[in-house]
Amino acid sequence: MQYLLQVDFPHNGPFGDELTTAMSELAKDIATESGLISKLWTENESEKEAGGIYLFNNLEDAERYLKKHTDRLTSFGYENIRGKIFLVNEALSKLSLPKH
């Protein structure tokens, strides 16, 4: 089974290339997380939000990482951090893949 973790929070910047530069080392560290399949970094400059979508291969690692990431963001001064974990319906997801 796969689990999707959705995290977002108010963020005043940086965005775009500046965010990439500022977070490159963190991105490399996140890539080593146990159970992590992939992460998409998200940002919405007009809404002043940032976050990520993570795919984990088990619930325990998704829950552990949500706590770790929430604690890390809080230590950076972020508030109103929203995190949700969803079970991925893999059968429906496979049916929704584009046919090339």
HELIX and SHEET records of a PDB file:
HELIX    1   1 GLY A   16  ILE A   30  1                                  15    
HELIX    2   2 LEU A   59  SER A   75  1                                  17    
HELIX    3   3 GLU A   90  LEU A   95  1                                   6    
SHEET    1   A 4 LEU A  36  ASN A  44  0                                        
SHEET    2   A 4 GLU A  49  PHE A  56 -1                                        
SHEET    3   A 4 TYR A   3  PRO A  10 -1                                        
SHEET    4   A 4 ARG A  82  LEU A  87 -1                                        
END                                                                             
